[in-house]
Amino acid sequence: MELDPLVLSRIQFAFVVSFHAIFPVFTIGLASYIALLHGLFYKTENPAWERLAVFWTKVFAVVFGMGVVSGIVMSFQFGTNWSNFSQAAANFLGPVLSYEVVTAFFLEAAFLGVLLFGRGKVPQGVHLFAAIMVAIGTFISTFWILSANSWMHTPAGVEFSDNSFYVVSWMEAIFNPSFPYRFGHMALASFITGGFVVAGVSAWYLLKGRDLEANKRALSMCLWLLLFLTPAQALMGDFHGINTLEYQPTKVAAMEGNWETREGVPLLLFALPDQEAQQNRFEIGIPKLASLILTHDLDGEVPGLNEVAAEEQPPVALVFWSFRVMVGLGFLMIAVSLAGLVLRRGGRVYEHRAFLQLLRVMSVTPFIAVLAGWITTESGRAPWLVYGIMTHAEGLTPSLTGGMALFTLLGYIAVYGVVFYAGVYYLTRVVRNGMVPKDEELLVDDVERPKRPWSASHIPFDDDPAPAERS
């Protein structure tokens, strides 16, 4: 059987991107949470905020490292698997990806060092500033990466000639039509992911009766955050969908499983898209609701997949179902956030064991939703690398063979499996060990304030000596 380098290259890039995406979507939100915790501690001097900041900084450091390791490979693949695309898009993507490294990654890396190792060595104000800079760095990185990715979906500000893209307007290229919606959607997803993970871990600690003061504070903060952000994400998704309908109507048609352009399109809750027959089987839907959502008109017209040739259609079943997984989990998150509001009365939210167990389970759902959304976005663009201009086949490296692509794919799977196992193993140990007991005294000088009963100027690990031995 002959191996297709195009199919294997797409699978390889999808695997690497999917593996990488779960880390930054968590660290972006978590970095802002850590900065907030340091700010609260700086203002109130309440040791509970400090204990939370120390604990989540350890988690952030591990996940950040895993994200860096998994992300480096993506840039290599542009040259090894997609050299035609890299050469054609270099005038835009080269500078944009370089800006991400110079303005964001260096900022994050430098101040993360201060955040991790500066306790007791720099004033508390400087330490707080480092936490804020790390959080800002994550958003700057998101800005450039999503600008580059959005440009591939809605190319603007460029001219294509002689198999190359030439930038004619940097503002239009960077702030391309889909960028604001993608950036907002990803930013909200990052905060929601961080919120559910912190809520899930805090719920587990409450079930175990560990550091009730700090974890009640953490859970309360996250539930308030999620109560507002989960509905806001649904609203942002509506804006994003309308933008996609304008610029990528074929993707929307695949998301809705709509084969013919028509008015009053139903919202399909279940269907089995048959791409070969160009129709759905076993449809269950709500009449006219898709038209209402997409056009804000019950009789609005929604484009069909038959507007383009079959070879220009994305994999409909994959896009159709990944979109429903994302939306379904989104509504589940809204429901859980509302349940948290109801249980606040009388403080039941901290004692309701079934709800706390549910939060533990919900801590993984944002990652699944993000991956489903990513599949919807990228698969829905197929067969285009740069929408409407360059296909995947045209961007592939000419000399790449199926055997080479398969070898590197298997190598990435093996290496990433080791990285993921090691990271999860260490994170599990961090969570099980929990926060440093609030009555433990860490003998480190404070250069700005009098020594507190508990100082976060040192991050304890499992092999730390006992307090008496440290003295």
C-alpha positions in Angstrom: 0.0 0.0 0.0 1.4 3.4 -1.0 1.6 5.9 1.8 0.2 9.4 1.0 2.6 12.1 2.3 -0.2 14.7 2.2 -2.6 12.7 4.4 0.2 11.7 6.8 1.5 15.3 7.0 -2.0 16.6 7.9 -2.4 13.9 10.5 1.0 14.7 11.9 0.4 18.4 12.1 -3.0 17.8 13.6 -1.6 15.6 16.3 1.2 18.0 17.2 -1.1 21.1 17.3 -3.8 19.3 19.3 -1.3 18.0 21.8 0.3 21.5 22.1 -3.0 23.4 22.3 -4.1 21.9 25.6 -1.2 23.6 27.4 -1.4 27.3 26.4 -5.1 27.3 26.7 -4.6 26.5 30.4 -1.5 28.6 31.1 -3.0 31.7 29.6 -5.9 31.8 32.1 -3.8 30.4 34.9 -1.1 33.1 34.6 -3.7 35.8 35.1 -5.1 34.0 38.1 -1.7 33.7 39.6 -1.1 37.5 39.1 -4.5 38.2 40.8 -3.5 36.0 43.7 -0.2 37.8 44.2 -2.1 41.1 44.0 -4.5 40.1 46.7 -1.7 38.9 48.9 0.2 42.1 48.3 -2.8 44.1 49.3 -4.2 42.1 52.2 -1.2 40.1 53.5 -3.6 37.2 54.0 -1.5 34.0 53.9 -4.3 32.1 52.2 -3.7 34.0 49.0 0.0 33.3 49.2 -0.4 29.6 49.7 -2.7 29.5 46.6 -0.2 31.5 44.6 2.7 29.2 45.5 0.8 26.1 44.7 -0.6 27.3 41.3 2.8 28.7 40.3 4.3 25.2 40.6 1.5 23.9 38.4 2.0 26.7 35.9 5.7 26.1 35.6 5.3 22.4 34.7 2.5 23.1 32.2 4.4 26.0 30.7 7.4 23.8 30.2 5.4 21.1 28.5 3.8 23.7 26.2 7.2 25.0 25.2 8.6 21.6 24.4 5.5 20.6 22.4 5.3 23.9 20.5 8.8 24.0 19.1 8.1 21.1 16.8 5.4 23.1 15.0 7.8 25.6 13.5 10.0 22.8 12.3 7.1 21.2 10.4 6.6 24.3 8.4 9.9 23.6 6.8 10.0 19.8 6.7 6.4 19.1 5.6 5.0 22.4 4.2 8.0 24.0 2.5 6.0 25.3 -0.4 3.6 27.0 1.9 6.5 28.4 4.1 8.2 29.9 1.1 5.0 31.4 -0.3 3.8 32.9 3.0 7.3 33.8 4.4 6.8 37.6 3.8 3.9 37.6 6.4 4.3 34.6 8.6 8.1 35.0 9.1 7.9 38.4 10.8 4.7 37.6 12.7 6.1 34.4 14.3 9.4 36.3 15.0 7.4 39.0 16.8 5.8 36.4 18.9 9.2 35.1 20.1 10.7 38.6 20.6 7.8 40.3 22.3 6.1 37.5 24.1 8.2 34.4 24.7 11.3 36.2 25.9 9.1 38.3 28.2 7.4 35.3 29.7 10.6 33.4 30.1 12.5 36.2 31.8 9.8 37.2 34.3 8.9 33.5 35.0 12.4 33.2 36.4 11.8 36.0 38.8 8.3 34.6 39.6 9.8 31.1 40.4 13.1 32.0 42.1 12.7 35.6 43.2 10.8 35.0 46.5 12.8 36.5 49.3 15.3 37.9 46.9 13.3 40.8 45.4 10.7 43.1 47.0 7.1 41.9 47.0 6.2 44.7 44.6 8.7 43.5 42.1 7.5 39.9 42.5 4.0 41.0 41.8 5.2 42.9 38.8 6.9 39.7 37.5 3.6 37.8 37.8 1.7 40.5 35.9 4.4 40.5 33.1 4.1 36.7 32.7 0.3 37.1 32.4 0.7 39.9 29.8 3.3 37.8 27.9 0.8 35.0 27.5 -1.7 37.3 25.9 0.9 38.9 23.6 1.9 35.4 22.4 -1.8 34.6 21.8 -2.2 37.8 19.8 0.5 36.9 17.3 -0.2 33.2 17.0 -3.9 33.8 16.4 -3.2 36.6 14.0 -1.1 34.2 11.9 -3.7 31.5 12.1 -6.7 33.8 11.4 -4.9 35.2 8.3 -4.8 31.6 6.9 -8.6 31.5 7.3 -9.4 35.1 6.1 -6.3 36.3 4.2 -6.2 40.1 3.9 -3.6 42.8 3.2 -1.6 40.7 0.8 -1.3 40.1 -3.0 -0.6 36.6 -4.4 1.7 36.5 -7.4 4.5 34.3 -8.6 3.5 31.7 -6.0 4.3 34.2 -3.2 2.3 36.4 -0.8 3.4 40.0 -0.7 2.2 42.2 2.1 0.6 45.4 0.9 -1.0 46.4 4.3 0.4 45.1 7.6 -2.6 46.4 9.5 -5.1 44.6 7.3 -3.0 41.4 7.4 -2.5 41.4 11.1 -6.1 42.5 12.0 -7.7 40.3 9.3 -11.5 39.9 9.4 -11.7 36.8 11.6 -8.9 37.8 14.0 -10.9 39.8 16.6 -13.5 37.0 17.0 -10.8 34.2 17.2 -8.8 36.2 19.7 -11.8 36.9 21.9 -13.0 33.3 21.6 -9.6 31.9 22.6 -9.1 34.4 25.5 -12.5 33.4 27.0 -11.7 29.7 26.5 -8.4 30.2 28.3 -10.1 31.8 31.4 -12.8 29.2 31.4 -10.3 26.4 31.2 -8.3 27.8 34.0 -11.4 28.4 36.0 -12.7 24.9 35.8 -9.3 23.3 36.5 -8.8 25.5 39.6 -12.4 24.8 40.7 -12.0 21.1 40.2 -8.8 20.9 42.2 -10.2 23.1 44.9 -13.3 20.9 45.1 -11.1 17.8 45.5 -9.3 19.5 48.4 -12.6 20.4 50.0 -13.8 16.8 49.7 -10.6 15.8 51.5 -10.9 18.5 54.1 -7.6 20.1 53.2 -6.9 23.8 53.8 -10.5 24.8 53.8 -10.0 28.5 54.1 -7.8 28.8 51.0 -9.7 26.4 48.8 -13.1 27.9 49.7 -11.7 31.2 48.5 -10.4 29.7 45.3 -13.6 27.9 44.5 -15.7 30.9 45.2 -13.6 33.1 42.9 -13.7 30.5 40.1 -17.5 30.0 40.2 -18.1 33.8 40.0 -15.7 34.0 37.1 -17.4 31.0 35.3 -20.9 32.4 36.0 -20.1 35.4 33.8 -17.7 34.0 31.3 -19.5 30.9 30.2 -22.5 32.8 28.8 -20.1 35.4 27.4 -18.4 32.6 25.5 -21.7 31.6 23.9 -22.3 35.2 22.8 -18.8 35.4 21.4 -19.4 32.2 19.6 -22.5 33.7 18.0 -20.4 36.7 16.7 -17.7 34.3 15.5 -20.3 32.2 13.7 -21.8 35.2 11.8 -18.3 36.2 10.8 -17.5 32.7 9.5 -20.8 32.7 7.6 -19.6 35.8 5.7 -16.0 34.7 5.0 -16.2 30.9 5.1 -19.7 29.8 4.1 -18.7 26.3 3.2 -17.4 25.7 6.7 -20.7 26.9 8.2 -22.6 24.6 5.8 -20.5 21.6 7.0 -21.0 22.6 10.7 -24.8 22.7 10.1 -24.8 19.6 7.8 -26.6 21.8 5.2 -26.2 20.4 1.7 -28.5 22.8 -0.3 -28.7 26.6 -0.1 -32.1 27.3 1.4 -34.2 29.4 3.8 -35.5 28.4 7.2 -32.7 25.9 7.9 -33.3 23.6 10.9 -30.8 23.2 13.7 -29.8 19.5 13.4 -29.3 17.9 16.8 -28.5 14.6 15.2 -27.6 13.5 11.7 -25.3 11.1 9.9 -23.8 13.1 7.0 -23.1 11.0 3.9 -20.6 13.0 1.9 -20.6 10.5 -1.0 -24.4 10.8 -1.4 -24.3 14.5 -0.6 -27.1 14.2 2.0 -27.8 13.4 5.7 -29.3 10.3 7.1 -31.5 10.1 10.3 -32.0 13.8 10.8 -33.4 15.1 14.0 -33.6 18.9 14.2 -35.4 22.0 15.4 -37.1 23.8 12.5 -35.7 27.1 11.4 -33.4 27.5 14.4 -30.1 27.4 12.4 -31.3 30.2 10.2 -32.3 32.2 13.3 -28.9 31.7 15.0 -26.8 32.4 11.9 -28.9 35.2 10.3 -31.1 36.3 13.2 -34.0 35.6 10.9 -36.3 32.5 11.0 -36.4 32.6 7.2 -32.8 33.6 6.7 -30.8 31.9 3.9 -28.0 29.6 4.8 -25.5 28.4 2.1 -25.2 24.8 1.2 -22.3 22.5 0.6 -23.3 22.0 -3.0 -22.3 25.6 -3.7 -18.7 24.3 -4.2 -17.4 21.2 -6.0 -17.1 18.0 -3.9 -13.3 18.1 -3.9 -13.5 21.6 -2.3 -15.7 20.4 0.6 -14.3 19.7 4.0 -14.8 16.4 5.8 -18.4 17.1 6.7 -19.0 14.4 9.3 -15.9 15.4 11.3 -16.8 19.1 11.2 -20.4 18.4 12.0 -19.8 16.3 15.1 -16.8 18.2 16.5 -18.9 21.3 16.4 -21.7 19.7 18.4 -19.3 18.3 20.9 -17.9 21.9 21.5 -21.3 23.5 21.7 -22.8 20.7 23.9 -19.9 21.0 26.4 -20.3 24.8 26.4 -23.9 24.6 27.4 -23.0 22.0 30.1 -20.5 24.5 31.5 -23.1 27.2 31.7 -25.5 24.8 33.5 -22.8 23.9 36.1 -22.0 27.6 36.6 -25.6 28.3 37.3 -25.8 25.4 39.7 -23.0 26.9 41.6 -24.9 30.1 42.0 -28.0 28.3 43.3 -25.9 26.3 45.8 -24.2 29.5 47.2 -27.2 30.1 49.4 -26.3 28.9 52.9 -22.8 28.0 51.8 -23.9 24.7 50.4 -21.6 25.1 47.4 -18.7 24.1 49.7 -20.4 21.1 51.2 -22.5 19.6 48.5 -20.5 16.5 47.8 -22.2 15.6 44.5 -21.6 19.1 43.1 -17.9 19.0 44.3 -17.5 15.6 42.5 -19.1 17.1 39.4 -16.6 19.9 39.4 -13.8 17.4 39.5 -15.1 15.8 36.4 -15.8 19.2 34.7 -12.1 20.1 35.0 -11.3 18.1 31.9 -14.3 19.2 29.8 -12.8 22.6 28.7 -9.8 20.7 27.1 -12.2 18.5 25.2 -14.2 21.5 24.1 -11.1 23.3 22.9 -9.8 20.4 20.9 -13.3 19.9 19.4 -13.4 23.6 18.5 -9.9 23.4 17.0 -10.9 20.4 14.9 -14.0 22.3 13.7 -11.9 25.3 12.7 -9.0 23.6 11.0 -10.9 20.7 9.3 -13.6 23.1 8.2 -11.0 25.1 6.2 -10.0 22.0 4.2 -8.8 21.6 1.5 -7.4 25.1 1.8 -4.2 26.1 3.6 -4.8 29.7 2.8 -8.5 29.9 2.3 -9.5 30.2 -1.3 -5.9 30.7 -2.5 -3.6 27.8 -1.7 -4.6 24.2 -1.0 -2.9 21.7 1.3 -1.6 19.8 -1.7 0.0 23.0 -3.2 1.7 23.8 0.1 3.3 20.3 0.7 7.0 19.8 0.5 7.6 18.3 -3.0 10.4 15.9 -1.9 8.5 14.5 1.1 7.6 10.8 0.9 5.0 8.9 2.7 7.6 6.8 4.5 9.4 10.0 5.8 6.1 11.4 7.1 5.1 8.2 8.8 8.5 7.8 10.5 8.3 11.4 11.9 4.7 10.9 12.9 5.5 7.8 14.9 8.5 9.5 16.4 6.4 12.5 17.6 3.8 10.1 19.1 6.4 8.3 21.1 8.2 11.4 22.3 5.1 13.2 23.2 3.8 10.2 25.0 6.8 10.3 27.2 6.5 14.0 27.8 2.8 13.8 28.6 3.3 10.9 31.0 6.1 12.6 32.8 4.2 15.9 33.0 1.0 14.3 34.3 2.9 12.2 36.8 4.6 15.2 38.3 1.4 17.3 38.2 -0.3 14.5 40.1 2.3 14.5 42.7 2.1 18.3 43.1 -1.7 18.1 43.5 -1.6 15.2 45.9 1.1 17.0 48.1 -1.1 20.1 48.1 -0.2 23.4 49.5 2.3 23.9 52.3 0.6 23.7 55.6 -0.4 27.2 56.7 1.4 26.9 60.1 4.7 25.9 58.5 7.4 28.6 58.9 9.8 29.1 56.0 12.9 30.8 57.3 13.7 33.2 54.4 14.3 36.9 54.9 11.8 39.4 53.4 13.6 42.3 51.9 10.6 44.6 51.9 8.2 43.7 54.7 8.4 42.2 58.2 8.5 38.4 58.2 5.0 36.9 58.1 3.9 33.7 59.9 4.2 32.0 56.5 6.2 33.1 53.6 6.0 32.0 50.0 9.6 33.0 49.4 10.5 29.4 48.8 8.8 26.7 46.7 8.9 23.5 48.6 9.3 20.2 46.8 9.0 16.6 48.0 12.7 16.3 48.7 12.9 19.5 50.8 14.3 19.1 54.3 12.1 19.6 57.3 11.8 23.1 58.7 14.1 22.2 61.6 16.7 20.9 59.2 16.6 24.0 57.0 17.3 26.2 60.0 
